[in-house]
Amino acid sequence: MIYRERHCPKKNEILKCRVPAPNGYKNPFPWPISRDMAWYANVPYRHLTVEKAVQNWIRFDGDRFRFPGGGTMFPNGADKYIDDIAKLINLQDGS
């Protein structure tokens, strides 16, 4: 199933590469760090950092993108959002 993987192949596998790597491509961060950041060189487009700047979804930081969490739905985190709902609705039985 190597033909389905997104990776930068070795020279002897170059024909199996589905998406050519951008110039300056770096190996991705290992999990779980990759959940929080990605190299800019691997995805060299900053448009989302401008569009989503006030939503805390993605930030450009030097040579990498950071995903600080929170996003548009939960700017203070899901736990805070659930606590706010619990003030309005009894979460035990929905009354």
Sine and cosine of phi, psi and omega as CSV:
sin_phi,cos_phi,sin_psi,cos_psi,sin_omega,cos_omega
0.00,0.00,0.23,0.97,-0.03,-1.00
-0.86,0.51,-0.46,0.89,-0.02,-1.00
-0.92,0.39,-0.24,0.97,0.03,-1.00
-1.00,-0.10,-0.15,0.99,-0.06,-1.00
-0.99,0.16,0.57,-0.82,0.16,-0.99
-1.00,-0.09,0.95,-0.32,0.02,-1.00
-0.40,-0.92,0.26,-0.96,0.09,-1.00
-1.00,-0.08,0.96,-0.29,-0.11,-0.99
-0.96,0.28,0.33,-0.94,0.15,-0.99
-0.94,0.35,0.28,-0.96,-0.07,-1.00
-0.84,0.54,-0.57,0.82,-0.01,-1.00
-0.97,0.25,-0.13,0.99,0.03,-1.00
-0.93,-0.37,0.16,0.99,-0.17,-0.98
-0.83,0.56,-0.52,0.86,0.01,-1.00
-0.95,0.32,-0.25,0.97,0.00,-1.00
-1.00,-0.02,-0.02,1.00,-0.04,-1.00
-0.98,0.19,0.86,-0.51,-0.01,-1.00
-0.99,0.15,-0.58,0.82,-0.04,-1.00
-0.78,-0.62,0.91,-0.42,0.00,-1.00
-0.90,0.43,0.61,-0.79,-0.01,-1.00
-0.94,0.33,0.61,-0.79,0.08,-1.00
-0.92,0.39,0.34,-0.94,0.07,-1.00
-0.86,0.52,0.70,-0.71,0.03,-1.00
0.99,0.12,0.16,0.99,-0.03,-1.00
-0.78,0.62,0.67,-0.74,0.06,-1.00
-0.86,-0.52,0.46,-0.89,0.08,-1.00
-0.86,0.51,0.68,-0.74,-0.01,-1.00
-0.89,0.46,0.36,-0.93,0.08,-1.00
-0.91,0.41,0.55,-0.84,0.04,-1.00
-0.95,0.31,0.41,-0.91,0.09,-1.00
-0.93,0.38,0.65,-0.76,0.12,0.99
-1.00,-0.07,0.03,1.00,0.01,-1.00
-0.87,0.49,-0.57,0.82,-0.04,-1.00
-0.90,0.43,-0.29,0.96,0.07,-1.00
-0.94,0.34,-0.44,0.90,-0.11,-0.99
-0.96,-0.29,-0.25,0.97,-0.03,-1.00
-0.36,-0.93,0.37,-0.93,0.05,-1.00
-0.57,-0.82,0.49,-0.87,0.03,-1.00
-0.94,0.34,0.71,-0.70,0.07,-1.00
-0.87,0.50,-0.64,0.77,-0.04,-1.00
-0.87,0.50,-0.44,0.90,-0.01,-1.00
-0.99,0.17,-0.38,0.92,0.00,-1.00
-0.62,-0.78,0.95,0.31,-0.18,-0.98
-0.97,0.22,0.87,0.49,0.04,-1.00
-0.69,-0.73,0.86,-0.51,-0.06,-1.00
-0.99,-0.17,0.06,1.00,-0.10,-0.99
-0.83,0.56,-0.70,0.71,-0.02,-1.00
-0.90,0.44,-0.50,0.87,0.00,-1.00
-0.92,0.40,-0.43,0.90,0.05,-1.00
-0.99,0.12,-0.74,0.68,-0.04,-1.00
-0.90,0.43,-0.60,0.80,-0.09,-1.00
-0.96,-0.27,0.29,0.96,-0.10,-0.99
-0.84,0.55,-0.66,0.76,-0.05,-1.00
-1.00,0.10,-0.07,1.00,-0.10,-1.00
-0.98,-0.21,0.04,1.00,0.07,-1.00
0.85,0.53,0.54,0.84,-0.05,-1.00
-1.00,-0.08,-0.70,0.71,-0.02,-1.00
-0.55,-0.83,0.63,-0.78,0.02,-1.00
-0.74,-0.68,0.58,-0.81,0.10,-1.00
-1.00,-0.08,0.82,-0.58,-0.09,-1.00
-0.68,-0.73,1.00,-0.05,0.01,-1.00
0.93,0.36,-0.94,-0.34,-0.04,-1.00
-0.96,-0.28,0.30,0.95,-0.04,-1.00
-0.54,-0.84,0.32,-0.95,0.18,-0.98
-0.99,-0.11,0.63,-0.78,0.11,-0.99
-0.90,-0.43,0.60,-0.80,0.05,-1.00
-0.90,-0.43,1.00,0.01,-0.15,-0.99
-0.94,0.34,-0.26,0.97,0.00,-1.00
1.00,-0.03,0.06,-1.00,-0.04,-1.00
1.00,-0.02,-0.90,0.43,0.03,-1.00
0.92,0.40,-0.25,-0.97,-0.08,-1.00
-0.98,0.20,-0.58,0.82,-0.04,-1.00
-0.97,0.24,-0.59,0.81,-0.14,-0.99
-0.76,-0.65,0.94,0.35,-0.04,-1.00
-0.87,0.48,-0.41,0.91,0.03,-1.00
-0.95,-0.31,0.23,0.97,-0.01,-1.00
0.99,-0.11,0.44,-0.90,-0.04,-1.00
-0.90,0.43,-0.58,0.81,-0.01,-1.00
-0.87,0.50,-0.70,0.72,0.01,-1.00
-0.90,0.43,-0.63,0.78,0.03,-1.00
-0.89,0.46,-0.70,0.71,0.02,-1.00
-0.90,0.43,-0.64,0.77,0.05,-1.00
-0.88,0.48,-0.65,0.76,0.03,-1.00
-0.90,0.44,-0.66,0.75,0.03,-1.00
-0.91,0.42,-0.63,0.78,-0.03,-1.00
-0.89,0.46,-0.41,0.91,0.05,-1.00
-0.95,0.32,-0.42,0.91,-0.04,-1.00
-0.99,-0.16,-0.55,0.83,-0.11,-0.99
-0.77,-0.64,0.70,-0.72,0.10,-1.00
-0.95,0.32,0.95,-0.32,-0.07,-1.00
-0.97,0.25,-0.16,0.99,0.03,-1.00
-0.96,0.27,-0.66,0.75,-0.05,-1.00
-0.74,-0.68,0.01,1.00,0.05,-1.00
0.98,0.19,0.09,1.00,-0.03,-1.00
-0.96,0.28,0.00,0.00,0.00,0.00
